[in-house]
Amino acid sequence: MLKDHNLVRHLDACETMGNATCICSDKTGTLTTNRMTVVQSWINEKHRLDKHPEWEELDPRTRYLMVECISINSGYNSGVLEPSQPGGQRSQIGNKTECALLGFVLDLKQNYEEFRKRNPEESLVKVYTFNSERKSMMTVIKIDRGYRVYAKGASEILLARSNFILGVKGPKRLNAEQRDDITKNVIEKMAAAGLRTIGLAYKDFITDHPAENEVPCQENVDWDNEQILREGLTMIAIVGIQDPVRAEVPEAILRCQRAGITVRMVTGDNINTARSIAIACGIYRPNANFLALESCEFNQMIRDNKGNVDQKKLDDVWPRLRVLARAQPTDKYVLVKGIIDSKIPKNREVVAVTGDGTNDAPALKKADVGFAMGIAGTDVSKEAADIILTDDNFTSIVKAVVWGRNVYDSIAKFLQFQLTVNVVAVVMAFLSACIINVSPLKAIQMLWVNLLMDSFASLALATEKPTEELLKRNPYGRTKSIISAEMIKNIIGHALYQIVVLMILLFAGEFFIPRLNDSVVYKDNQLEKSQITRHFTMIFNCFVVMTLFNEINSRKLHGEANIFEGITKNSTFCIVWVLTFISQVIIVQVGDVFFQTSPLDYRHWIICFIFGLGELIWGQLISMIPTPNFSRDEPDYNEGNMIPEVAIEMNEEPSSHKKSRIVKQMETAFSPAGDSEHPSAITANASQREVLSSKLVRLSKQKELESTLISQKEFMQFRI
C-alpha cells in the first residue's frame, strides 16, 4: 500500500476501507492538481477573460495597490521560481493560492520581492492569517499618514465588506445593486467556469484629512478589534484562479460509483466553483436529483429551532447531498457523524473522510477511516488519521479501497480452504474411529496437514494481488458474516467430495487399486496389524493431493468459472503450491517410520492425481448450483441501501421517478453538441464558458430549489 501512496497508521483501517460506502473528499489538491494559475481578472471594472492586462493599461494607483497587496499580504515563505529551462513551468513554493497570485504579479512583469524588501516581515504591524471563520487574510502596514490594511480572500465575502471599488477614475461608492451586478456578472461567471475567485481589497486609516474611502484614526488603533478593520473596505480587484481537475480523478470517481461508493465533495470554495468542479469530476449531476449546498443552507436544513442538529432532518438531506461548499470544519464533522448515525440504510454506512487542516481532526477521528494529506496536511491531522496519502491524490483512496477489499477476500479465501480441510479431517477421524477403531490419518500426518500445509496455503492465498474485479461489486456491509452463503456451499460441496473419495479408498480401495493389499488393514471391524501400510499412505496422500487442488478452487469466492484467471501473475502462489507438492512427494516416498508412510508407485500417484483433478471438475459443478441465502445480514442493494450511482451514470431511472421540467431543461443544456463538452476552465474557451456557465448556474439553482421540496418518502421510493 505504501507503493500506492497509502501510509497506513492503523492496520484495521485497511479492511474497513474495503467496506466503505461513502467518501467525503476535499477539493483542492485531492480532486484537483493544486497547481493554481490566474486565468481571469476583473480590474478597474473591466472583466478580462482570456489574457492578463498590460501593466501600462491599468490605472497607476490601482496597479500599485494590487501588486503591493499580493506581495505583502501573503506568507513570505511563499514564492514562485522561474523555470530553469526555456519552456518549463515555474516552481511554486508554499501556499498554492498565494503562488498563483504571485505568478500573476510576475506575468505583469513586476517583482514582488522588491515590495517585500521595502516592507520586511518584522516591520508588519499586524497579520491576521487565513482561517475558516475569517475566510480572508489581512495584513497591516505603516504608511506616511497612518496605516493601511490589505485583505485578500473569498471574493463574495470581501465584496460584501466593501463600500467602495477602485475604478479608472479612483474610488467609487458601492450600492446594493452594484454588488449584485458584480456578483452575477463577474463572481458567478468565474465560479461557474470552475475558477476559484479571490478578492483583493484595502482600507486606509489616516490621521489627518482622510478621503471619502479612508477612515480617520488616532495614533493608537485597537488592532484586536477585527470588526473595525474588515468592514468598509475598498475593492481593488477580483481574480479567477484555475485549479485543474486531475486527469485521472473522473475515472477514479466513476470506479468508486460502480463499486457502490458514494463520493461527496466538502470544500471551502464558492458554491458555483464547487458545483462546476463536481460536475467535471462526475460527483454532481444536475439531472440526478442531487443537492449542492452552502454551509448556511445546510445548517438551516438540518438544525432545529434551538440550533441543535436534528438527525431526522439530516436524514432528509445527506442521501442526496453531493457538494457542501463554504464548509466549516464543524460542518464536515456534523455530516460524517450524521451519516454514521443514520438509520436509513439497512447496513450502517462506512464513511471515509479526507482532511488536511488542524480543524479537520475531529472529523478524521469520527470517520471509520480518516485520510490525511501527506504533503499539505498538518501534523495534527496526520496524528488523527488512519491512513496518510503521501501524494494527496484521490486515486490513492481508490487504491486503498481495492487493497481493503483484497485483504477481506484473502481472509475469506483462506477460511474457505481451511474449513474444508478441517471438516474432512474431523469427519474422517470420527467415522474411522467409529467403524474400524483407528484413524487412517496418523498424528504426525495431521501435524503436516494442519501446521505446514495450512501455513503455506495462507501465504499463497494471502498474496493474491488486487484486481479491478474487486471494484465491480458493492461493499459487503459491516454486519455481513465473513463466511458467505457461497463459501458455505463450497465448503460443504468440496468436503462432501473428499469424504466420499476417502471413504471409498478406505473400504474398497484394495479391490480396484493394484498393489494396495500388501497387508491386512482391518478384519471384522478390528485393526489386525499396526505396522505402516500402503493402504493408509494412499488415503493420506490422496487427501493431501485433493487439498492441494482445492487450494486452486479456493482462489475464487463468488462462483467464478475460470479458477485459473490471474494465477500466473501470483508467483508466490505458484511457488508455494509446487514446493508443497514436492514436500508431499518426499514425505510419502522417504518419510518411512517418521511420517508413518509407505512408498507409493507411479500407478498410485496417477490415481491420486485423478482424484485431485476431480476436485477441479467438481468445483465447476458446484459453481453451477444456485447459492441459497444462508445469511440474513446479506446487504440487498436493490432495496434502497444506497443511491444507484451506476444507474444514474448509465442514464437509467426507476420508472416511478418522472423527470420534471427543470430536469429536462438540464438535460438539454448539458447534452453534448457535436464534439463540445461541458464548459470548464480546462475544456472550453472563454466565450463557451460565458454563454454556458450562466445557464449552468441558473438551471442548477432551480433544480436545487425543486429538489428541497421532495419528501423523504418520495426519496425512498426513488432509491428503491
C-alpha distance (Angstrom), angle and dihedral (degrees) to the residues before:
residue distance angle dihedral
M1 . . .
L2 3.79 . .
K3 3.80 88.7 .
D4 3.81 86.3 55.3
H5 3.84 89.6 53.9
N6 3.82 95.6 -101.5
L7 3.81 113.3 128.1
V8 3.81 102.7 -166.7
R9 3.80 115.7 -150.1
H10 3.81 97.9 171.5
L11 3.79 115.5 37.8
D12 3.80 95.6 -153.3
A13 3.81 88.5 62.6
C14 3.82 89.5 72.3
E15 3.78 95.2 64.4
T16 3.82 92.3 37.5
M17 3.80 90.5 55.4
G18 3.79 89.1 57.1
N19 3.81 88.7 64.5
A20 3.82 95.7 44.4
T21 3.81 114.1 137.5
C22 3.81 98.7 176.9
I23 3.80 134.9 36.8
C24 3.82 119.6 -167.5
S25 3.78 104.1 -162.6
D26 3.79 135.2 -173.7
K27 3.79 117.1 -127.6
T28 3.77 110.2 -143.2
G29 3.78 112.5 76.1
T30 3.79 94.2 -6.1
L31 3.79 102.3 63.0
T32 3.79 93.4 14.6
T33 3.80 132.3 49.7
N34 3.83 94.2 -111.9
R35 3.79 87.7 -137.6
M36 3.78 99.8 122.0
T37 3.79 130.5 -168.3
V38 3.80 132.7 176.0
V39 3.82 108.3 -113.8
Q40 3.82 102.4 162.2
S41 3.79 134.0 33.8
W42 3.80 139.6 -175.6
I43 3.81 109.8 -155.3
N44 3.81 128.6 158.8
E45 3.84 88.6 0.8
K46 3.81 92.4 -59.4
H47 3.81 121.0 119.8
R48 3.82 112.4 -146.2
L49 3.79 111.9 -164.5
D50 3.79 109.1 174.3
K51 3.78 108.7 23.1
H52 3.76 141.9 27.4
P53 3.79 118.5 -102.0
E54 3.78 120.8 -103.0
W55 3.78 113.6 -108.2
E56 3.79 92.4 -126.3
E57 3.82 94.7 54.3
L58 3.81 93.8 58.3
D59 3.78 124.1 90.2
P60 3.85 106.6 -96.4
R61 3.81 95.1 -128.1
T62 3.80 92.9 44.7
R63 3.79 95.0 50.0
Y64 3.81 92.5 46.6
L65 3.81 93.4 50.4
M66 3.81 92.0 44.3
V67 3.81 95.1 52.0
E68 3.81 93.4 42.5
C69 3.82 90.5 48.5
I70 3.81 91.9 52.4
S71 3.82 94.7 42.2
I72 3.80 99.0 46.9
N73 3.80 102.7 27.9
S74 3.80 94.4 65.7
G75 3.77 137.5 71.1
Y76 3.77 109.6 -72.1
N77 3.81 87.6 -141.1
S78 3.82 89.1 64.0
G79 3.77 115.3 91.6
V80 3.78 146.7 148.0
L81 3.80 122.9 -129.9
E82 3.76 121.7 -155.6
P83 3.83 115.1 -118.2
S84 3.79 115.7 -88.1
Q85 3.80 91.2 -140.5
P86 3.81 129.2 44.5
G87 3.80 111.7 -95.6
G88 3.80 93.5 19.2
Q89 3.79 127.6 125.3
R90 3.76 125.3 -99.4
S91 3.78 116.3 -104.9
Q92 3.81 115.0 -120.8
I93 3.79 119.2 -149.1
G94 3.79 121.8 -170.4
N95 3.80 128.6 -8.3
K96 3.81 108.6 18.8
T97 3.81 95.8 -146.4
E98 3.79 90.6 52.6
C99 3.80 89.6 46.0
A100 3.81 89.7 55.1
L101 3.81 90.5 53.1
L102 3.81 92.3 45.6
G103 3.81 88.5 50.0
F104 3.81 87.6 53.3
V105 3.82 88.3 56.1
L106 3.81 89.9 52.0
D107 3.82 89.8 48.9
L108 3.80 87.1 57.1
K109 3.83 86.1 56.0
Q110 3.80 92.6 -113.4
N111 3.81 129.6 129.6
Y112 3.79 115.2 -128.6
E113 3.81 91.0 -168.7
E114 3.81 90.4 69.2
F115 3.81 91.0 58.8
R116 3.80 90.3 48.2
K117 3.80 91.4 50.9
R118 3.81 90.1 53.6
N119 3.81 88.8 48.9
P120 3.83 107.5 33.8
E121 3.77 116.9 -165.7
E122 3.81 94.0 -106.5
S123 3.82 90.8 56.4
L124 3.81 94.0 59.5
V125 3.81 110.8 112.3
K126 3.81 97.0 -149.7
V127 3.80 137.2 -11.6
Y128 3.81 122.5 -158.4
T129 3.78 105.3 -164.8
F130 3.78 122.2 -145.4
N131 3.79 117.5 -90.4
S132 3.78 136.8 161.3
E133 3.81 92.8 -97.5
R134 3.80 98.7 48.9
K135 3.83 94.2 38.9
S136 3.81 83.6 -160.3
M137 3.79 144.2 66.4
M138 3.82 123.0 -129.8
T139 3.79 131.7 -167.7
V140 3.82 126.1 -171.3
I141 3.82 119.8 -150.9
K142 3.81 133.4 177.9
I143 3.82 117.9 -110.0
D144 3.78 132.2 -179.3
R145 3.80 98.5 -87.9
G146 3.79 100.7 26.0
Y147 3.79 137.4 -50.7
R148 3.80 137.3 -35.8
V149 3.80 126.1 -150.6
Y150 3.80 117.0 -155.5
A151 3.81 118.7 -162.5
K152 3.79 133.8 -173.2
G153 3.78 128.9 174.1
A154 3.78 145.4 92.6
S155 3.79 105.3 7.4
E156 3.80 98.4 -139.8
I157 3.80 91.3 48.4
L158 3.81 93.9 49.9
L159 3.80 89.8 44.4
A160 3.81 90.0 54.4
R161 3.83 89.0 51.4
S162 3.82 93.5 48.1
N163 3.80 124.6 94.4
F164 3.82 94.7 179.3
I165 3.79 140.8 35.2
L166 3.78 129.0 -156.5
G167 3.79 110.6 -113.2
V168 3.77 130.2 178.4
K169 3.79 90.0 -86.8
G170 3.79 96.7 42.8
P171 3.81 135.3 -89.6
K172 3.82 117.9 -2.5
R173 3.78 125.5 -167.6
L174 3.80 115.3 -113.9
N175 3.78 124.5 -136.9
A176 3.81 130.1 -169.8
E177 3.80 93.2 -97.3
Q178 3.80 92.3 53.6
R179 3.79 91.2 48.0
D180 3.79 90.5 53.3
D181 3.80 90.8 47.4
I182 3.83 92.4 51.5
T183 3.80 90.8 45.9
K184 3.79 93.4 50.5
N185 3.79 101.2 38.8
V186 3.79 101.0 33.4
I187 3.80 115.2 19.0
E188 3.81 98.1 35.9
K189 3.80 93.2 44.4
M190 3.80 91.4 51.1
A191 3.80 92.1 45.1
A192 3.80 93.9 46.6
A193 3.81 88.1 54.5
G194 3.81 88.3 59.4
L195 3.81 96.3 -100.5
R196 3.78 126.6 139.3
T197 3.79 106.9 -127.9
I198 3.80 118.3 -142.3
G199 3.79 124.1 -173.5
L200 3.82 125.0 -149.9
A201 3.80 119.6 -157.3
Y202 3.77 142.9 155.3
K203 3.80 142.1 -162.1
D204 3.81 127.8 -158.3
F205 3.82 124.3 -147.9
I206 3.83 105.1 -159.4
T207 3.80 126.5 -170.8
D208 3.82 97.1 -153.3
H209 3.80 136.9 23.8
P210 3.83 98.7 -3.2
A211 3.81 120.0 -162.8
E212 3.81 123.6 -123.9
N213 3.81 93.7 -87.2
E214 3.83 94.2 41.0
V215 3.79 128.1 87.3
P216 3.83 123.2 -132.7
C217 3.79 113.6 -127.4
Q218 3.77 144.6 167.6
E219 3.79 123.9 -119.8
N220 3.81 92.4 -93.7
V221 3.80 113.3 61.0
D222 3.80 123.2 -175.9
W223 3.81 97.7 -121.2
D224 3.81 91.3 179.5
N225 3.79 90.8 69.0
E226 3.80 99.7 84.5
Q227 3.80 92.7 174.5
I228 3.81 91.1 68.9
L229 3.80 92.3 46.9
R230 3.77 100.5 48.8
E231 3.81 99.7 44.3
G232 3.80 124.1 80.3
L233 3.81 95.8 27.9
T234 3.79 127.0 166.6
M235 3.80 112.7 -127.8
I236 3.81 113.0 -131.5
A237 3.80 102.7 179.0
I238 3.79 146.5 -32.1
V239 3.80 120.1 -133.9
G240 3.80 130.4 -168.3
I241 3.81 114.3 -138.8
Q242 3.76 119.7 -158.8
D243 3.79 117.0 -143.9
P244 3.82 103.4 178.0
V245 3.77 120.7 -140.1
R246 3.79 111.4 -108.9
A247 3.79 107.9 -100.6
E248 3.79 92.8 -127.4
V249 3.83 97.3 47.1
P250 3.85 101.3 82.9
E251 3.81 90.9 53.8
A252 3.82 91.2 45.5
I253 3.81 91.3 51.9
L254 3.81 90.9 48.3
R255 3.81 88.8 52.3
C256 3.81 89.3 52.3
Q257 3.79 92.1 50.1
R258 3.80 91.9 49.4
A259 3.80 87.4 50.4
G260 3.82 90.6 56.9
I261 3.82 95.4 -102.7
T262 3.80 120.9 133.6
V263 3.82 115.2 -144.9
R264 3.81 119.4 -152.9
M265 3.79 127.2 -174.3
V266 3.80 118.3 -138.1
T267 3.79 111.3 -176.0
G268 3.78 142.5 154.0
D269 3.80 92.2 -133.5
N270 3.78 129.8 109.5
I271 3.84 113.9 -75.0
N272 3.80 93.4 -117.2
T273 3.80 93.0 49.1
A274 3.79 91.0 47.0
R275 3.81 92.6 47.1
S276 3.79 92.7 49.3
I277 3.82 93.3 49.1
A278 3.81 90.1 45.6
I279 3.80 90.3 53.5
A280 3.81 90.7 48.9
C281 3.82 90.0 50.5
G282 3.81 94.3 45.9
I283 3.82 94.6 -116.1
Y284 3.80 96.0 113.5
R285 3.80 125.8 40.6
P286 3.80 115.8 -176.1
N287 3.82 91.7 -149.7
A288 3.80 95.4 50.7
N289 3.82 102.8 77.6
F290 3.81 92.2 -107.7
L291 3.81 128.6 146.7
A292 3.80 130.8 -128.3
L293 3.80 110.1 -172.5
E294 3.77 139.4 175.1
S295 3.78 119.9 -129.7
C296 3.81 94.3 -103.1
E297 3.83 92.7 50.9
F298 3.79 91.3 45.2
N299 3.80 93.1 52.8
Q300 3.80 92.6 45.7
M301 3.79 90.1 54.6
I302 3.83 97.7 47.4
R303 3.83 104.0 37.3
D304 3.79 130.4 80.3
N305 3.79 127.7 -135.1
K306 3.81 91.1 -80.4
G307 3.79 92.9 53.9
N308 3.80 95.0 -108.3
V309 3.80 122.1 134.7
D310 3.81 111.0 -101.3
Q311 3.81 109.3 -151.1
K312 3.80 91.5 -156.3
K313 3.80 91.4 55.2
L314 3.79 90.6 44.7
D315 3.81 89.3 52.7
D316 3.81 87.8 58.7
V317 3.79 90.9 56.1
W318 3.81 114.2 32.9
P319 3.84 99.6 62.3
R320 3.82 90.2 61.8
L321 3.80 97.6 33.0
R322 3.80 113.3 109.9
V323 3.82 103.5 154.5
L324 3.81 128.4 38.3
A325 3.82 110.4 -176.4
R326 3.79 131.8 -170.2
A327 3.79 84.4 20.0
Q328 3.78 122.3 -178.7
P329 3.84 119.1 -145.7
T330 3.81 88.2 -109.3
D331 3.82 89.4 56.8
K332 3.80 90.9 58.0
Y333 3.80 90.8 50.0
V334 3.82 92.8 47.0
L335 3.82 91.4 49.2
V336 3.81 94.0 48.5
K337 3.81 93.0 45.9
G338 3.80 92.0 45.7
I339 3.80 93.5 52.2
I340 3.81 92.0 47.2
D341 3.83 93.3 47.7
S342 3.81 94.6 44.4
K343 3.80 118.4 118.3
I344 3.82 95.3 -162.4
P345 3.82 97.5 96.4
K346 3.80 119.1 64.1
N347 3.81 88.1 -131.9
R348 3.78 118.2 43.4
E349 3.78 112.9 -104.7
V350 3.80 115.7 -106.2
V351 3.80 105.9 -141.4
A352 3.79 128.9 -159.1
V353 3.79 120.3 -172.4
T354 3.79 136.1 -174.1
G355 3.78 126.3 -143.6
D356 3.78 140.2 165.1
G357 3.80 105.4 178.9
T358 3.78 133.6 79.1
N359 3.81 89.7 -115.9
D360 3.82 89.7 57.6
A361 3.82 91.7 66.2
P362 3.85 96.3 93.1
A363 3.83 91.5 52.6
L364 3.81 91.3 45.9
K365 3.81 89.9 51.9
K366 3.80 94.3 45.5
A367 3.81 95.3 49.1
D368 3.78 120.5 88.1
V369 3.81 87.5 -121.8
G370 3.79 122.6 17.1
F371 3.81 120.7 -160.4
A372 3.81 118.5 -160.5
M373 3.79 124.3 -166.5
G374 3.79 112.2 -110.1
I375 3.81 94.6 -158.6
A376 3.81 105.5 33.3
G377 3.81 98.4 21.8
T378 3.80 125.3 108.8
D379 3.80 122.6 -124.4
V380 3.81 90.3 -110.3
S381 3.82 92.5 55.7
K382 3.81 91.1 47.4
E383 3.81 91.1 51.8
A384 3.81 90.6 51.1
A385 3.82 94.5 47.5
D386 3.78 130.1 89.5
I387 3.81 95.3 -151.3
I388 3.81 129.6 24.3
L389 3.81 118.6 -147.6
T390 3.79 104.1 -140.9
D391 3.82 92.0 -164.3
D392 3.86 99.3 36.8
N393 3.82 88.4 -129.3
F394 3.82 126.6 142.4
T395 3.80 91.5 -141.7
S396 3.80 88.1 66.1
I397 3.82 88.1 61.6
V398 3.81 89.0 55.7
K399 3.80 88.8 51.5
A400 3.80 88.6 52.7
V401 3.82 88.8 54.1
V402 3.81 90.4 51.7
W403 3.79 92.5 48.8
G404 3.80 91.4 46.5
R405 3.78 92.0 53.2
N406 3.78 89.9 45.0
V407 3.82 91.4 53.8
Y408 3.80 90.6 50.1
D409 3.79 92.7 47.9
S410 3.81 92.2 46.3
I411 3.80 90.2 56.2
A412 3.79 90.1 47.0
K413 3.83 92.0 49.2
F414 3.78 92.4 52.7
L415 3.81 92.1 46.1
Q416 3.79 89.8 51.3
F417 3.79 90.4 52.0
Q418 3.82 96.5 40.4
L419 3.80 95.9 48.4
T420 3.81 91.7 49.9
V421 3.83 90.2 53.8
N422 3.80 92.3 46.7
V423 3.81 94.6 47.1
V424 3.81 91.6 51.6
A425 3.82 93.6 45.6
V426 3.81 94.1 48.0
V427 3.81 94.8 45.6
M428 3.82 92.4 47.0
A429 3.80 92.3 48.5
F430 3.81 91.5 48.5
L431 3.82 97.3 45.6
S432 3.80 95.1 43.8
A433 3.80 91.1 47.7
C434 3.79 90.3 51.6
I435 3.82 95.6 44.9
I436 3.83 107.6 31.9
N437 3.81 99.9 12.1
V438 3.81 93.0 -123.4
S439 3.81 136.4 75.1
P440 3.80 117.3 -121.0
L441 3.81 87.8 -147.7
K442 3.81 109.5 74.7
A443 3.79 123.4 -144.5
I444 3.81 94.2 -108.5
Q445 3.79 89.7 49.5
M446 3.79 91.7 51.5
L447 3.80 88.3 49.6
W448 3.82 88.4 57.4
V449 3.78 91.6 47.5
N450 3.81 96.7 46.5
L451 3.78 103.2 34.8
L452 3.77 110.0 28.1
M453 3.77 102.8 25.2
D454 3.80 96.6 41.8
S455 3.80 90.7 46.8
F456 3.77 89.4 53.1
A457 3.80 90.1 47.0
S458 3.80 92.5 52.3
L459 3.80 89.2 51.9
A460 3.80 91.9 48.5
L461 3.81 97.0 45.8
A462 3.81 94.6 41.1
T463 3.80 93.2 56.0
E464 3.80 96.0 63.1
K465 3.80 106.0 128.4
P466 3.81 117.7 -127.7
T467 3.79 117.2 -97.9
E468 3.79 135.5 -163.1
E469 3.81 88.5 -106.2
L470 3.80 88.4 76.2
L471 3.81 89.1 69.3
K472 3.80 93.4 52.7
R473 3.78 94.3 78.2
N474 3.79 135.7 59.8
P475 3.82 122.4 -103.1
Y476 3.78 115.3 -83.9
G477 3.80 94.4 -127.2
R478 3.79 130.5 -123.7
T479 3.81 96.6 -91.6
K480 3.79 98.6 47.2
S481 3.81 116.7 111.9
I482 3.77 114.1 -115.3
I483 3.81 88.5 -130.7
S484 3.78 101.9 72.4
A485 3.79 129.3 -162.3
E486 3.81 89.8 -104.0
M487 3.80 90.1 53.6
I488 3.80 92.2 49.9
K489 3.79 89.5 51.6
N490 3.80 91.3 50.0
I491 3.81 94.1 45.9
I492 3.81 93.7 49.6
G493 3.80 93.5 41.2
H494 3.80 97.2 49.9
A495 3.80 93.6 39.2
L496 3.82 89.5 53.1
Y497 3.82 91.3 51.3
Q498 3.80 93.3 49.7
I499 3.81 94.5 45.0
V500 3.80 91.9 50.9
V501 3.83 91.8 48.9
L502 3.81 93.2 47.3
M503 3.81 93.2 46.7
I504 3.82 90.3 50.6
L505 3.80 89.8 50.7
L506 3.80 91.2 47.4
F507 3.79 97.7 50.7
A508 3.81 104.6 23.2
G509 3.78 105.9 18.7
E510 3.80 95.7 100.5
F511 3.82 90.1 57.4
F512 3.84 98.1 59.2
I513 3.82 104.8 19.0
P514 3.82 114.4 79.3
R515 3.83 120.9 -124.2
L516 3.77 92.5 7.3
N517 3.83 96.0 113.9
D518 3.81 95.2 69.5
S519 3.77 89.0 131.8
V520 3.76 137.8 10.9
V521 3.76 110.1 -96.9
Y522 3.78 102.6 -173.8
K523 3.77 137.8 -4.8
D524 3.77 127.5 -167.4
N525 3.80 88.9 -4.4
Q526 3.81 89.9 -58.2
L527 3.80 127.6 110.4
E528 3.78 107.3 -114.0
K529 3.82 102.5 -179.0
S530 3.77 125.6 29.8
Q531 3.79 97.6 -168.8
I532 3.82 120.8 111.9
T533 3.80 111.3 -76.5
R534 3.80 134.3 -163.0
H535 3.79 87.8 -136.1
F536 3.80 94.6 63.9
T537 3.82 90.8 40.2
M538 3.80 88.3 55.5
I539 3.82 90.4 53.6
F540 3.81 92.3 47.6
N541 3.81 92.5 47.2
C542 3.79 94.0 46.2
F543 3.82 90.0 50.1
V544 3.82 91.9 52.5
V545 3.83 93.8 45.0
M546 3.82 92.3 49.5
T547 3.79 88.5 48.1
L548 3.79 90.7 51.7
F549 3.80 92.1 52.7
N550 3.80 90.4 44.8
E551 3.80 86.7 56.6
I552 3.80 86.2 67.3
N553 3.82 90.0 50.2
S554 3.81 89.5 50.9
R555 3.82 91.2 63.4
K556 3.80 87.9 81.7
L557 3.80 125.4 60.1
H558 3.79 106.0 175.6
G559 3.79 104.0 55.5
E560 3.81 96.4 -90.1
A561 3.80 112.5 173.6
N562 3.81 97.1 -147.0
I563 3.80 102.8 67.6
F564 3.82 92.0 169.0
E565 3.81 94.4 59.8
G566 3.80 109.3 129.1
I567 3.80 94.2 -3.5
T568 3.81 93.1 127.3
K569 3.81 90.3 55.0
N570 3.79 90.3 61.1
S571 3.79 101.7 70.5
T572 3.81 91.6 172.1
F573 3.80 91.8 59.7
C574 3.81 92.4 48.7
I575 3.81 93.4 47.3
V576 3.81 94.0 46.4
W577 3.82 91.6 46.7
V578 3.82 92.7 50.9
L579 3.81 93.7 44.2
T580 3.80 91.0 49.2
F581 3.80 90.8 51.7
I582 3.81 92.1 47.6
S583 3.80 89.7 49.7
Q584 3.81 89.6 51.6
V585 3.82 91.2 52.3
I586 3.81 90.6 51.5
I587 3.80 92.7 47.2
V588 3.80 92.9 50.2
Q589 3.77 98.8 41.4
V590 3.82 101.1 40.0
G591 3.79 103.9 12.2
D592 3.78 91.5 96.0
V593 3.81 113.8 152.5
F594 3.80 96.6 -2.8
F595 3.83 93.9 59.3
Q596 3.83 93.1 22.9
T597 3.80 93.1 -123.9
S598 3.78 134.6 139.0
P599 3.84 120.0 -145.6
L600 3.80 115.8 -99.3
D601 3.80 125.2 -146.2
Y602 3.82 126.0 -130.1
R603 3.83 93.2 -90.0
H604 3.79 91.4 58.4
W605 3.80 90.8 49.5
I606 3.80 90.9 49.9
I607 3.80 90.8 53.0
C608 3.81 91.1 48.7
F609 3.81 89.1 50.6
I610 3.78 91.2 50.1
F611 3.79 90.9 53.5
G612 3.83 89.0 45.5
L613 3.80 92.1 52.3
G614 3.79 87.0 47.3
E615 3.82 85.9 64.6
L616 3.80 89.4 63.6
I617 3.81 92.8 47.6
W618 3.79 90.8 45.4
G619 3.81 89.0 50.8
Q620 3.80 90.4 57.3
L621 3.80 90.2 52.0
I622 3.81 91.3 49.2
S623 3.81 91.0 51.4
M624 3.82 89.0 58.3
I625 3.81 92.3 57.1
P626 3.84 112.4 95.9
T627 3.79 111.3 -109.0
P628 3.82 114.8 -118.8
N629 3.81 117.0 -137.7
F630 3.80 101.8 -114.7
S631 3.81 94.8 162.7
R632 3.79 124.1 72.7
D633 3.78 89.9 -167.2
E634 3.79 94.5 61.5
P635 3.82 104.5 126.6
D636 3.77 115.0 -118.6
Y637 3.78 107.2 -153.0
N638 3.76 91.6 -175.6
E639 3.79 91.3 69.1
G640 3.75 102.5 63.5
N641 3.78 104.1 -78.8
M642 3.79 89.8 134.4
I643 3.76 140.6 -1.1
P644 3.82 110.7 -85.1
E645 3.81 97.1 -114.7
V646 3.79 92.9 168.1
A647 3.79 92.7 53.6
I648 3.78 88.9 52.0
E649 3.81 90.7 48.6
M650 3.80 89.4 53.7
N651 3.84 90.0 47.7
E652 3.79 90.8 -114.2
E653 3.79 121.0 143.4
P654 3.79 134.5 -175.5
S655 3.76 109.3 -100.6
S656 3.79 90.1 -121.8
H657 3.81 91.8 61.9
K658 3.79 109.2 82.4
K659 3.76 120.6 -164.1
S660 3.77 115.8 -115.0
R661 3.78 125.2 -138.8
I662 3.80 90.7 -102.1
V663 3.81 91.9 51.8
K664 3.80 90.8 52.0
Q665 3.80 89.5 50.2
M666 3.79 88.4 50.5
E667 3.79 92.5 52.0
T668 3.80 89.9 50.2
A669 3.80 92.1 47.6
F670 3.79 94.3 49.5
S671 3.79 100.5 34.1
P672 3.81 111.5 117.8
A673 3.78 116.4 -102.3
G674 3.76 111.4 -158.4
D675 3.78 108.3 -52.1
S676 3.82 95.8 -22.7
E677 3.79 120.4 119.0
H678 3.78 137.3 -165.0
P679 3.81 109.7 -54.3
S680 3.76 108.8 -104.7
A681 3.75 135.7 148.0
I682 3.80 87.8 -99.8
T683 3.78 106.6 43.6
A684 3.81 105.2 31.7
N685 3.74 138.7 56.2
A686 3.79 123.6 -121.4
S687 3.79 96.7 -93.5
Q688 3.81 92.0 51.6
R689 3.77 91.1 48.8
E690 3.79 94.0 49.6
V691 3.79 95.0 48.0
L692 3.80 98.0 42.0
S693 3.80 100.8 33.5
S694 3.79 93.6 65.4
K695 3.80 88.7 52.4
L696 3.81 89.5 50.4
V697 3.80 93.5 52.0
R698 3.81 95.2 44.9
L699 3.79 96.6 46.4
S700 3.80 94.8 40.8
K701 3.79 91.4 53.5
Q702 3.79 91.1 48.6
K703 3.78 90.4 49.4
E704 3.80 93.0 49.7
L705 3.81 91.1 49.4
E706 3.78 90.1 51.8
S707 3.82 91.9 44.7
T708 3.80 93.8 56.1
L709 3.81 89.2 62.6
I710 3.81 93.7 61.1
S711 3.79 111.2 107.0
Q712 3.79 124.3 -132.4
K713 3.79 90.5 -110.7
E714 3.80 91.6 56.3
F715 3.78 90.0 46.3
M716 3.79 92.7 52.7
Q717 3.80 88.9 51.2
F718 3.80 88.4 52.2
R719 3.82 91.2 50.6
I720 3.81 92.2 49.8
